[in-house]
Amino acid sequence: MCKKIYSLLSKYVDNVVCEYGAFFVFMYALGMVCTWCTVPNYYGAHPYVGAPLELVGDVGVICLLMALLPRRVGLWVKRLLYVVFYTLTIVDVFCFVRFEATINPTMLLLLGETNAQETAGFFETYLTPDILVSDFAWVLMVLAVHIFWAVGRRRLTFLRNVCSHDMAGKGKKYEVALFAVLIATMSWSFVDTWHNKVAMRRLLSYDKIGNVEHELTRKDRCETYLPLYRLVFSIYANRLTSQQLDILISGMRERNKKDDVMCIREKEDNPHIILIIGESYNKRHSQLYGYNRPTTPRQMERYRRGEIVPFEDAVAPWNLTSFVFKHLFSLYAVGDTGEWCDYPMFPEVFRRAGYHVSFLTNQFLPRAKEQVYDFSGGFFLNNPELSKAMFDSRNENLHIFDDGLLKDYDGLRDEEEGAKGKLTIFHLIGQHTDYRVRCPKSRMPFKKEEYKEERPDLYPRELQNLAYYDCGTWFNDSVVDQILRRVDDEDAVAIYLSDHGEEVYGSKGVHFVGRMHSTEITYRLAHEEFEIPMWVWTSKKFRQKHPEMQQQIRRAAKRRYMSDALAHTLLYLADIETP
């Protein structure tokens, strides 16, 4: 019995080392090359530190499982895995080299919408000789060495002697030693990196895309460091969004069949409504809310003229853009039955009431480099059928700075002429990280040296970051002012609010910037990340034609407000009624 067990084990060790040893070596090399070649090109970026060890466990498990299969079956499985792994790595690294983005959910969406002509154009544009002198060449090098080894291995006497099933003596000892090293390293790998597998399982266990986004903000989030993992996550994320899209689309189609959900407008001379959505705006860095630096001089001037009414106590329902956007656009409010996707989007309601709706975004356009946060926040805005139901006009390009949207709007204004009502939505990138690129360098009004006296607790790098943030706030003020200048002479009302707040070294001793994404809402979290700037601007014509509404706005500004009610506020301004 012992001899039989020993014989089986010996045969199994032979199989692992001889049949799948090369698979382990080349797939490990391929995985490490991919990990190193997809490191983002910014200061402080580095490859996943656990990759060298975790990859041993990942590839080793595959080898051990394949060795259990009959030899012919294992051979075909191995060939199939070669094709899959090389293909995914080539695609992943190629996309990173060309677009600075690895496989992600948006790429899968874009791929699904691409026809044969666009595919040919893609290869013609991006598959150029210079790719051979980029990091992509490392992947091709691994493939070339693998092909050379596969073709020439039978002529390599040493390998034939070592890997022969009939070998004895030293060859057998080498096999056992290699197998023992593999098992020991795999054991170390599982112990040291098991937390990443637990986090990956947690990531793929949610039933809502918003929860997935929140998971990716955790400090103990998983690292999808291989193309296969990124592909699995992308398919999973698209499946979650498709479920909510199905609900939204089916609801829209049902409304199209019924007359009792048509909207009623009592007036024919409703004002032009402008909604401006900012990004990552800490209200205490605005002069309107008492900041001691001239970050919003143009808003202050309009405030002094009585055009702007700041809301004193406005908050966001979440401190995540995607969560907020779903609540901003849906008629759902926190506490209502069902989910946000069970309700209509307010732009659809406006269009049903005869409004011309324009949407200009500098963040939510599908692109290869799109982060999962933008994907989660904008997927319902970019679905072709829903977009057609919600918007008459949209911009087609993103811009480095928000002032690029002004030219986009100028090009769309002719389309608004003749409409019975106009709703224009601007979605700015505002003060979204990183702050140093939120204002043109030539126009930055603040320097880090100005902050040393009042914030001696901050390091030089933090002082610079603080200056960048205020520069971004100042530039945001200039863009918003240019939007208002374009409708100054109209009967118009504009609402400005940010999606959420932002921590920017809020008090002495705090060295944190960004958002905590904690599920426990402390005073500091609520104060910095949930409180938002919000104000209403009205033109001279609006104040003359709608004096009662102007008084209502001033009274409302003193009340508590949460932005999940924004859709209903807009319907009230437009005098639209709907079930």
C-alpha positions in Angstrom: 0.0 0.0 0.0 2.8 2.4 1.0 4.7 1.6 -2.2 1.6 2.3 -4.3 1.1 5.7 -2.5 4.8 6.5 -3.0 4.6 5.6 -6.7 1.5 7.8 -7.2 3.2 10.7 -5.3 6.4 10.2 -7.3 4.4 10.3 -10.6 2.5 13.4 -9.4 5.8 15.2 -8.6 7.2 14.2 -12.0 4.1 15.5 -13.7 4.1 18.9 -11.8 7.8 19.5 -12.4 8.2 18.1 -15.9 4.9 18.8 -17.6 4.0 22.1 -15.9 7.4 23.5 -14.7 7.7 25.6 -17.8 4.1 26.9 -17.5 4.9 28.1 -14.0 8.1 29.8 -15.0 6.7 31.7 -18.0 3.3 32.6 -16.5 5.1 33.9 -13.4 7.4 35.9 -15.6 4.4 37.2 -17.6 2.5 38.2 -14.4 5.5 40.1 -13.0 6.2 41.9 -16.3 2.5 42.9 -16.4 2.6 44.1 -12.8 5.7 46.3 -13.4 4.5 47.6 -16.8 1.2 48.9 -15.5 2.4 51.1 -12.7 0.8 54.6 -13.1 3.2 57.4 -14.2 3.0 59.7 -11.2 5.1 60.4 -8.1 4.8 57.8 -5.4 3.2 55.1 -7.6 4.6 51.6 -7.2 3.6 48.1 -8.2 1.6 46.0 -5.7 4.2 44.9 -3.1 2.6 41.6 -2.6 2.7 40.6 -6.2 5.9 38.5 -6.3 4.7 36.3 -3.4 1.0 36.1 -4.2 1.8 35.3 -7.9 3.7 32.2 -6.7 0.5 30.9 -5.0 -1.8 31.9 -7.9 0.3 30.1 -10.6 1.3 27.3 -8.3 -2.3 26.3 -7.6 -3.0 26.2 -11.3 -0.1 23.9 -11.9 -1.0 21.5 -9.0 -4.6 21.3 -10.3 -3.6 20.7 -13.9 -1.3 17.9 -12.7 -4.3 16.0 -11.4 -5.9 15.8 -14.8 -5.2 13.1 -17.3 -2.2 14.0 -19.4 -4.0 14.8 -22.6 -6.7 16.8 -20.9 -4.0 18.7 -18.9 -2.1 19.4 -22.1 -5.1 21.1 -23.7 -6.0 23.0 -20.6 -2.5 24.3 -20.4 -2.6 25.4 -24.1 -5.9 27.2 -23.5 -4.6 29.0 -20.4 -1.5 30.1 -22.4 -3.8 31.7 -25.0 -6.0 33.3 -22.4 -3.2 34.7 -20.2 -1.1 36.0 -23.1 -4.1 37.6 -24.8 -5.3 39.3 -21.6 -1.8 40.5 -20.8 -1.2 41.8 -24.3 -4.5 43.7 -24.2 -3.9 45.0 -20.7 -0.4 46.3 -21.2 -1.2 47.7 -24.7 -4.1 49.7 -23.3 -2.0 51.0 -20.4 0.8 52.1 -22.8 -1.6 53.8 -25.2 -4.3 55.1 -22.8 -2.7 54.9 -19.3 -5.5 52.5 -18.3 -5.7 48.8 -17.7 -8.8 46.6 -18.4 -11.7 48.2 -16.7 -15.6 48.2 -16.8 -15.8 51.2 -19.2 -13.5 49.5 -21.7 -15.8 46.5 -21.9 -18.7 48.9 -22.5 -16.8 50.7 -25.2 -15.8 47.4 -26.8 -19.4 46.3 -26.9 -20.4 49.5 -28.8 -17.5 49.2 -31.3 -18.3 48.1 -34.9 -15.9 46.6 -37.4 -15.1 49.9 -39.1 -14.2 51.5 -35.8 -12.1 48.5 -34.8 -10.1 48.8 -38.1 -9.6 52.5 -37.4 -8.4 51.7 -33.9 -5.7 49.4 -35.1 -4.6 51.8 -37.8 -4.3 54.6 -35.3 -2.7 52.9 -32.3 -0.9 49.8 -33.6 2.2 51.6 -34.8 5.9 50.6 -34.7 6.8 52.8 -31.7 4.9 50.3 -29.5 7.9 48.0 -29.9 10.1 50.4 -28.0 7.6 50.9 -25.1 7.1 48.8 -22.0 4.8 46.6 -24.2 8.0 45.1 -25.7 8.7 43.3 -22.4 5.5 41.3 -22.9 6.6 40.4 -26.4 10.0 39.4 -25.1 8.5 36.9 -22.6 6.4 35.5 -25.5 9.4 35.3 -27.8 11.5 33.5 -25.2 8.6 31.1 -24.6 8.3 30.3 -28.3 12.0 29.8 -28.6 12.0 27.4 -25.6 9.0 25.5 -26.9 10.6 25.0 -30.4 14.1 24.2 -29.2 13.5 22.3 -25.9 13.8 18.8 -27.5 17.3 19.6 -28.7 18.4 20.7 -25.2 20.0 17.6 -23.9 20.2 18.8 -20.3 16.5 19.5 -20.1 15.7 16.2 -21.7 17.8 14.3 -19.2 16.4 16.2 -16.2 12.8 16.0 -17.3 12.7 12.4 -18.6 10.2 10.3 -16.8 12.7 7.5 -16.6 15.4 9.5 -14.9 16.8 8.5 -11.6 19.5 9.7 -9.1 20.3 13.4 -9.3 17.4 14.1 -11.7 14.9 12.7 -9.2 16.4 14.6 -6.4 16.2 17.9 -8.3 12.5 17.2 -9.0 11.7 16.6 -5.3 13.7 19.6 -4.3 11.9 21.9 -6.8 8.6 20.5 -5.7 9.4 21.0 -2.0 10.5 24.6 -2.7 7.3 25.2 -4.6 5.0 23.9 -1.9 6.9 25.8 0.8 6.8 29.1 -1.1 3.1 28.6 -1.9 2.4 28.1 1.8 4.2 31.3 2.6 2.3 33.0 -0.1 -1.1 31.9 1.2 -0.3 33.0 4.7 1.2 36.4 3.8 -1.3 37.4 1.1 -4.5 35.6 2.1 -6.0 39.0 3.2 -6.0 40.1 -0.5 -8.0 37.1 -1.5 -10.5 37.8 1.3 -10.8 41.4 0.2 -11.3 40.2 -3.4 -14.1 37.9 -2.4 -15.7 40.7 -0.5 -15.4 43.0 -3.5 -17.3 40.5 -5.7 -20.0 39.8 -3.2 -22.0 43.1 -3.4 -25.3 43.4 -5.2 -25.1 47.2 -5.9 -22.4 49.1 -7.9 -22.4 51.8 -5.3 -21.4 49.4 -2.6 -18.6 48.2 -4.9 -17.3 51.8 -5.2 -17.4 52.2 -1.4 -15.5 49.0 -1.0 -12.7 50.3 -3.3 -12.3 53.3 -1.0 -11.3 51.1 2.0 -7.7 51.0 3.1 -7.9 47.2 3.1 -9.3 46.9 -0.4 -8.1 44.2 -2.7 -5.4 44.6 -5.4 -6.6 43.2 -8.7 -3.0 43.0 -9.8 -3.5 40.6 -12.8 -5.4 41.2 -16.1 -7.6 38.2 -15.3 -8.7 39.7 -12.0 -9.4 43.0 -13.7 -11.4 41.3 -16.4 -13.5 39.4 -13.8 -14.1 42.6 -11.9 -15.1 44.5 -15.0 -17.6 41.8 -16.1 -19.0 41.8 -12.5 -19.3 45.6 -12.4 -21.1 45.7 -15.7 -23.5 43.1 -14.6 -24.4 45.1 -11.6 -25.0 48.3 -13.5 -27.0 46.5 -16.2 -29.5 45.4 -13.5 -30.1 49.0 -12.5 -30.1 50.1 -16.2 -32.8 47.5 -16.9 -35.0 48.9 -14.2 -34.5 52.5 -15.4 -35.2 51.6 -19.0 -38.2 49.5 -18.3 -39.7 52.3 -16.2 -39.1 54.8 -18.9 -40.7 52.6 -21.5 -43.7 52.1 -19.3 -44.1 55.9 -18.8 -44.0 56.3 -22.6 -47.1 54.1 -22.9 -49.2 56.0 -20.3 -50.8 59.4 -20.5 -51.3 59.9 -16.8 -47.6 60.6 -16.2 -47.4 63.4 -18.6 -46.1 66.6 -17.1 -48.1 69.8 -16.8 -46.7 73.3 -17.1 -49.0 76.1 -16.0 -46.9 78.9 -17.7 -45.4 79.5 -21.1 -42.7 81.9 -19.9 -40.7 79.9 -17.4 -37.2 81.1 -16.8 -34.1 79.5 -18.1 -32.9 77.2 -15.3 -29.2 76.5 -15.0 -27.9 73.8 -12.6 -24.1 74.0 -11.9 -22.7 70.9 -10.1 -19.3 71.4 -8.5 -16.9 68.8 -7.3 -15.1 68.2 -3.9 -15.8 71.7 -2.7 -15.1 72.6 1.0 -17.5 75.5 1.7 -15.1 77.0 4.2 -12.7 77.8 1.3 -15.3 80.1 -0.2 -15.6 83.8 0.7 -19.3 83.4 0.7 -18.9 81.3 3.8 -16.3 83.5 5.6 -13.0 82.4 4.1 -10.2 84.9 4.6 -8.7 84.6 1.1 -10.2 86.0 -2.1 -11.0 82.6 -3.6 -14.5 83.7 -4.9 -14.3 87.4 -5.7 -16.8 87.3 -8.6 -19.4 85.5 -6.5 -18.9 88.0 -3.7 -19.5 90.9 -6.2 -22.7 89.3 -7.3 -23.7 88.7 -3.7 -23.2 92.4 -2.9 -25.4 93.3 -5.8 -28.2 91.0 -4.4 -27.9 88.4 -7.2 -26.7 85.5 -5.1 -28.5 84.0 -2.1 -26.2 81.5 -0.2 -27.9 78.6 1.6 -26.7 78.5 5.2 -27.1 74.8 6.0 -26.9 72.6 2.9 -25.5 69.0 3.1 -25.0 66.1 0.7 -26.6 62.7 1.4 -23.3 61.0 0.7 -19.6 61.9 0.4 -19.2 59.8 -2.8 -19.8 61.3 -6.2 -21.6 58.3 -7.7 -24.0 58.0 -4.7 -24.8 61.7 -4.8 -25.4 61.8 -8.6 -27.9 59.0 -8.4 -29.8 61.0 -5.7 -29.4 64.3 -7.5 -30.8 63.1 -10.8 -33.5 60.8 -9.5 -36.9 61.9 -8.1 -36.1 59.4 -5.3 -35.3 61.1 -2.0 -33.7 59.4 1.1 -36.5 57.6 3.0 -38.7 57.0 0.0 -39.7 53.4 -0.8 -37.7 51.4 -3.3 -34.4 52.5 -4.8 -33.2 55.5 -6.8 -33.5 53.5 -10.0 -37.2 52.9 -9.4 -37.9 56.6 -10.0 -37.7 58.8 -13.1 -34.7 61.1 -13.7 -35.6 64.8 -13.5 -34.2 65.6 -17.0 -36.6 63.2 -18.5 -39.5 64.9 -16.7 -38.3 68.3 -18.0 -38.2 67.0 -21.5 -41.7 65.6 -21.2 -42.8 69.1 -20.1 -41.4 70.6 -23.3 -38.0 71.8 -22.1 -34.8 71.7 -24.1 -32.3 70.0 -21.8 -28.6 70.4 -22.2 -26.0 68.4 -20.3 -22.3 69.5 -20.2 -20.0 67.3 -18.1 -16.3 67.4 -17.6 -16.2 64.1 -15.8 -18.9 61.7 -16.9 -18.1 60.8 -20.5 -17.1 57.2 -21.1 -13.4 56.9 -21.9 -10.7 54.2 -21.6 -9.0 55.8 -18.6 -12.3 56.2 -16.6 -12.0 55.3 -12.9 -14.6 53.0 -11.4 -15.9 56.0 -9.4 -16.8 57.9 -12.6 -18.1 54.7 -14.1 -20.4 54.1 -11.1 -21.6 57.7 -11.1 -22.2 58.2 -14.8 -23.2 54.8 -16.3 -26.9 55.7 -16.2 -26.2 59.1 -17.9 -24.3 57.5 -20.7 -26.6 54.7 -21.7 -27.8 55.6 -25.3 -31.5 55.0 -24.7 -31.6 56.8 -21.3 -29.4 59.7 -22.6 -31.8 60.2 -25.5 -34.7 60.3 -23.1 -33.0 62.8 -20.8 -31.0 65.2 -23.0 -31.5 67.1 -26.2 -27.8 68.3 -26.3 -24.6 67.0 -24.8 -20.9 67.8 -25.1 -18.6 65.2 -26.7 -15.2 65.9 -25.2 -13.6 66.2 -21.8 -11.2 69.1 -21.0 -8.2 69.5 -18.8 -9.8 72.7 -17.3 -13.5 73.4 -16.8 -13.4 76.5 -19.1 -13.4 74.1 -22.0 -17.1 73.5 -21.3 -17.8 77.2 -22.0 -16.9 76.7 -25.7 -19.0 73.5 -25.8 -22.0 75.4 -24.4 -21.5 78.3 -26.9 -21.7 75.7 -29.7 -24.9 74.2 -28.3 -26.8 77.4 -27.6 -28.2 77.6 -31.1 -30.0 74.3 -30.5 -31.9 75.9 -27.5 -33.5 78.6 -29.6 -37.3 78.3 -30.0 -37.7 75.9 -27.0 -40.6 76.7 -24.7 -38.3 76.2 -21.7 -34.6 75.6 -21.2 -32.7 73.6 -18.6 -28.9 73.6 -18.8 -26.8 71.3 -16.6 -23.1 71.9 -16.0 -21.1 69.3 -14.3 -17.6 70.7 -13.5 -14.5 68.8 -12.4 -14.1 71.6 -9.9 -11.5 70.9 -7.1 -11.3 67.1 -7.8 -8.0 65.7 -6.9 -5.3 66.3 -7.9 -5.5 70.0 -7.0 -2.4 71.0 -8.9 -4.1 70.6 -12.2 -7.4 72.4 -11.4 -6.1 75.8 -12.3 -3.7 76.8 -15.2 -0.2 77.4 -13.8 0.0 80.8 -15.4 -3.1 82.0 -13.5 -2.5 80.6 -10.0 -3.1 83.5 -7.6 -1.9 81.8 -4.3 1.6 80.6 -3.2 2.4 78.2 -0.4 4.5 80.9 1.4 1.3 82.8 2.1 0.0 80.0 4.4 3.1 79.5 6.6 2.1 82.0 9.3 -1.5 80.8 9.9 -0.7 77.0 9.4 2.8 76.4 10.9 1.6 72.9 11.7 1.7 71.9 8.0 4.6 70.5 6.1 5.9 72.4 3.0 4.2 69.8 0.7 0.9 70.2 2.5 1.2 74.0 2.3 1.6 73.7 -1.4 -1.4 71.4 -1.7 -3.5 73.9 0.3 -2.4 76.6 -2.1 -3.3 74.5 -5.1 -6.8 73.8 -3.6 -7.4 77.5 -3.2 -6.2 78.2 -6.7 -8.7 75.6 -8.0 -11.5 77.3 -6.0 -10.5 80.6 -7.5 -10.5 79.2 -11.0 -13.9 77.5 -10.3 -15.2 80.9 -9.4 -14.1 82.3 -12.7 -15.7 79.5 -14.7 -19.0 79.8 -12.9 -19.0 83.6 -13.4 -18.5 83.0 -17.2 -21.5 80.7 -17.2 -23.7 83.4 -15.5 -22.4 86.1 -17.8 -23.9 84.1 -20.7 -27.4 84.3 -19.3 -27.2 87.7 -17.5 -29.7 89.2 -19.9 -32.2 86.4 -19.8 -35.0 85.6 -17.4 -32.8 83.0 -15.6 -32.2 81.3 -12.3 -29.1 79.2 -11.5 -28.4 76.8 -8.7 -24.8 76.0 -7.7 -23.9 73.2 -5.4 -21.1 70.7 -4.9 -21.6 67.0 -5.0 -19.9 66.7 -1.6 -17.3 68.4 0.6 -13.6 67.7 0.9 -11.1 67.6 3.8 -8.3 70.1 3.2 -6.3 70.1 6.5 -9.4 71.4 8.2 -7.9 72.3 11.5 -4.5 72.6 13.2 -2.9 69.2 13.7 -4.9 67.6 10.9 -2.7 66.3 8.1 -5.4 64.7 6.0 -6.7 65.8 2.6 -9.5 64.2 0.5 -12.2 62.0 2.0 -12.2 59.4 4.7 -15.0 57.3 3.2 -15.7 56.0 6.6 -19.1 54.4 7.4 -19.0 56.1 10.8 -20.0 59.7 10.4 -18.1 61.7 13.0 -18.4 65.4 13.6 -15.3 66.1 11.6 -16.5 63.9 8.7 -19.9 65.6 8.6 -18.4 69.1 9.0 -15.8 68.7 6.2 -17.2 66.1 3.8 -21.0 66.4 4.0 -21.5 70.1 4.3 -21.6 71.8 0.9 -21.7 75.2 -0.6 -25.0 76.0 -2.3 -26.4 79.2 -3.6 -29.1 80.4 -6.0 -28.4 83.2 -8.5 -31.2 85.1 -10.2 -31.0 87.6 -13.1 -32.4 91.1 -13.0 -35.3 90.0 -15.3 -36.1 87.1 -13.1 -36.3 89.3 -10.0 -38.6 91.7 -11.8 -40.9 89.0 -13.2 -40.9 86.6 -10.3 -40.6 88.8 -7.1 -42.6 86.2 -5.0 -40.3 83.4 -6.1 -37.3 85.6 -5.1 -38.7 86.0 -1.6 -39.3 82.2 -1.4 -35.6 81.6 -2.3 -34.4 84.0 0.4 -36.6 82.3 3.0 -35.6 78.8 1.9 -31.9 79.7 2.2 -32.2 79.9 6.0 -33.6 76.4 6.3 -31.8 73.0 6.4 -31.4 71.5 3.0 -30.1 68.1 1.7 -29.3 67.8 -2.0 -31.3 64.6 -2.5 -34.3 67.0 -2.8 -32.7 68.9 -5.7 -34.9 67.3 -8.4 -38.0 68.5 -6.6 -36.6 72.0 -6.1 -36.0 72.2 -9.9 -39.5 71.0 -10.7 -40.8 73.7 -8.4 -38.8 76.4 -10.1 -40.1 75.2 -13.4 -43.7 75.0 -12.2 -43.9 71.4 -13.4 -46.4 69.0 -11.8 -46.2 65.2 -12.3 -47.5 62.2 -10.4 
